[in-house]
Amino acid sequence: MSDGPVLAVFAHPDDAEITAGGTIAKWCAAGRTVHLLVLTNGDRGSSDASVDPAELAETRERETVAAAEVLGVRETRVLGVRDGELENSPQVRRDVVSAIRELRPSTLVSCDPTAWFLDDRYVNHADHRTAGEIAVDSIFPGAGNPHFFPEHLVQGLRAHQVTDLWLGLTNEPNHLEDVTGHLETKLAALAKHESQVAGGMLGYFEEWIPKEAEEAGSRIGVRHAESFRRLDLS
């Protein structure tokens, strides 16, 4: 398993915690350098019509930084794309490719872009799928090919090949990561997203997340695990 830097690329401010919080906490505790790139500002993350989207975006960025600190993430960046409007465009890929070439991660973690529906009861958010598409396309063909976004070369950013790809929120997991001992950190980080877990939602997560982690863990003989579709791109 790689021990180099990690780049986590997710759509919304709380996606990293929900999808891979235990794994990210485990990597950080083991001394790996983890960076988080959030592609949207989460300005529509409320069903309350009286909430001002611009103010919510500011709140969610603060929450993102606070949650990432709990996990042990080295650096957090949030792009300004509006919630629900994420597109796999050259402009967004340019930003992700730039981050890959700058930070030079060996591992990238995101969402599985093929998962339209989850558990026959949940329509996966379009931003989740699109974030996965962007992440995958930014790896190949993208960051490793100097003919994509050659302006980066002028900025001193050389082509870089990510060799280890982890995709969460997947219907086709081929890897279960033992996160025993790190679930409390995941939940503590999620609790920092106060705008999202108010009104009893934290209690729901505190019930659902351990249950899901226990079910995954039982498949590999550990207490808690997270599920991924993992690709070896070496």
C-alpha positions in Angstrom: 0.0 0.0 0.0 1.2 3.5 -0.8 2.5 5.7 2.0 2.8 8.9 -0.1 0.6 12.0 -0.1 -3.2 11.8 -0.5 -5.6 14.1 -2.3 -9.3 13.8 -1.4 -11.6 15.3 -4.0 -15.3 15.6 -3.0 -18.3 17.6 -4.1 -19.7 19.0 -0.9 -18.2 20.2 2.4 -19.2 17.1 4.4 -18.8 14.4 1.8 -15.2 13.4 2.8 -16.3 12.7 6.4 -19.3 10.7 5.4 -17.6 8.7 2.6 -14.1 8.2 3.9 -13.7 9.9 7.2 -12.4 6.8 9.0 -9.9 6.0 6.3 -8.7 9.6 6.1 -8.3 9.8 9.9 -6.3 6.5 9.7 -4.0 7.8 7.0 -3.4 11.0 9.0 -2.7 9.1 12.2 -0.2 7.0 10.4 1.7 10.1 9.2 0.5 10.4 5.7 -0.1 13.9 4.3 -3.7 14.4 3.3 -5.1 17.3 1.4 -8.8 18.0 0.8 -10.3 19.6 -2.3 -14.0 20.4 -2.1 -15.5 21.3 -5.4 -18.7 23.2 -4.4 -19.3 25.7 -1.7 -22.4 23.9 -0.4 -24.5 27.1 -0.6 -27.8 25.1 -1.1 -27.3 22.7 1.8 -30.5 23.7 3.6 -34.2 23.2 3.2 -34.9 26.4 5.0 -36.0 29.0 2.4 -35.0 31.9 4.7 -31.3 30.9 4.7 -29.0 33.2 2.7 -27.0 31.0 0.3 -23.9 33.3 0.5 -23.9 33.2 4.3 -24.4 29.4 4.3 -21.4 29.0 1.9 -19.2 31.0 4.3 -20.4 28.9 7.2 -19.8 25.7 5.4 -16.3 26.6 4.5 -15.5 27.3 8.2 -17.1 24.0 9.1 -15.1 22.2 6.4 -11.8 23.6 7.8 -12.8 22.7 11.4 -13.8 19.1 10.4 -10.6 18.6 8.4 -8.5 19.6 11.4 -10.2 16.9 13.5 -9.3 14.3 10.9 -5.7 15.6 10.7 -5.9 16.9 7.1 -2.9 19.1 6.2 -4.7 21.6 4.0 -8.3 22.3 2.8 -9.4 24.1 -0.4 -12.9 24.9 -1.4 -13.8 25.9 -4.9 -16.6 28.4 -5.6 -18.9 26.3 -7.7 -22.5 26.5 -6.5 -24.1 23.5 -4.9 -26.0 21.5 -7.6 -24.2 23.1 -10.5 -21.0 21.1 -10.6 -20.1 20.1 -14.2 -17.2 18.0 -15.5 -15.9 21.0 -17.4 -12.4 21.8 -18.6 -12.4 24.7 -16.2 -13.0 22.6 -13.1 -10.7 19.8 -14.3 -8.0 22.4 -14.8 -8.2 23.3 -11.1 -8.1 19.6 -10.0 -5.3 18.8 -12.4 -3.4 21.8 -11.0 -3.8 20.5 -7.5 -2.7 17.0 -8.5 0.4 18.4 -10.2 1.2 20.7 -7.3 0.6 18.3 -4.4 1.8 15.1 -6.3 -0.4 12.6 -4.4 0.2 8.9 -4.8 -3.4 8.2 -3.7 -6.6 10.0 -4.7 -9.9 9.3 -3.0 -13.3 10.5 -4.3 -16.8 9.1 -5.1 -17.7 6.3 -7.6 -19.1 8.1 -10.7 -21.1 5.0 -11.8 -23.3 4.9 -8.6 -26.6 6.6 -9.7 -28.6 4.7 -7.0 -27.6 3.3 -3.6 -29.3 0.5 -1.6 -32.5 0.7 -3.8 -33.6 3.6 -1.7 -31.3 6.6 -2.4 -30.8 8.6 -5.5 -27.1 9.6 -5.4 -26.6 13.4 -5.7 -25.5 14.4 -9.2 -22.7 16.4 -7.6 -21.3 13.2 -6.0 -21.2 11.4 -9.4 -19.8 14.4 -11.1 -17.1 14.9 -8.6 -16.0 11.3 -9.2 -16.0 11.9 -13.0 -13.9 15.0 -12.5 -11.5 13.2 -10.3 -11.1 10.2 -12.6 -10.8 12.4 -15.8 -8.3 14.6 -14.0 -6.1 11.6 -13.4 -6.5 10.1 -16.9 -6.3 11.6 -19.4 -5.2 14.6 -17.3 -2.5 15.2 -14.8 -0.2 12.6 -16.2 -0.2 13.9 -19.8 1.7 17.2 -20.3 -0.4 18.0 -23.3 -3.4 18.6 -21.1 -3.4 22.1 -19.6 0.2 22.8 -20.8 0.0 26.2 -19.1 0.8 24.4 -15.9 4.2 23.6 -17.3 4.9 27.3 -17.6 3.9 27.6 -13.9 6.4 25.0 -13.0 3.9 22.2 -12.4 5.1 19.0 -14.0 2.9 16.1 -15.2 2.1 13.6 -12.4 0.6 10.2 -12.4 -1.7 9.1 -9.6 -1.2 5.4 -9.1 -3.8 4.5 -6.4 -7.5 5.5 -6.8 -10.1 4.9 -4.1 -13.8 5.5 -4.9 -16.3 5.5 -2.1 -20.1 5.6 -2.2 -19.9 2.7 -4.5 -22.1 -0.3 -5.4 -19.2 -2.3 -6.5 -16.7 -2.3 -3.6 -13.5 -4.5 -4.0 -11.7 -3.2 -0.9 -12.8 -2.9 2.7 -10.5 -0.7 4.8 -10.2 -1.5 8.5 -11.0 1.7 10.3 -11.3 0.2 13.8 -10.3 2.9 16.3 -10.9 5.7 13.9 -14.7 5.8 13.8 -15.0 8.2 16.7 -12.7 10.7 14.9 -14.9 10.4 11.8 -18.0 11.2 13.8 -16.3 14.0 15.7 -15.3 15.5 12.4 -18.8 15.2 11.0 -20.2 16.9 14.1 -18.2 20.0 13.1 -20.6 20.4 10.1 -23.1 22.0 12.5 -25.3 23.5 9.8 -25.9 20.0 8.4 -26.3 17.9 11.5 -28.7 20.3 13.4 -32.2 19.1 14.2 -31.3 15.5 15.1 -29.3 14.6 12.0 -26.1 14.0 14.1 -28.0 11.4 16.0 -29.0 9.7 12.7 -25.4 9.7 11.6 -24.2 8.4 15.0 -26.6 5.4 14.5 -26.3 4.8 10.8 -22.5 5.2 10.3 -21.4 2.7 13.0 -24.0 0.2 11.8 -22.7 0.5 8.2 -19.1 0.3 9.4 -19.9 -2.8 11.5 -21.6 -4.5 8.6 -18.6 -3.8 6.4 -16.1 -4.8 9.1 -17.9 -8.2 9.7 -17.0 -9.1 6.1 -13.3 -8.9 6.9 -13.3 -9.9 10.5 -12.8 -6.5 12.1 -15.0 -4.2 14.1 -15.3 -1.3 11.6 -14.5 -0.8 7.9 -15.2 1.5 5.0 -16.0 0.3 1.5 -14.3 1.4 -1.7 -13.8 0.6 -5.3 -10.0 0.6 -5.5 -8.0 0.8 -8.7 -4.3 0.1 -9.1 -3.1 2.5 -11.8 0.6 1.8 -11.5 
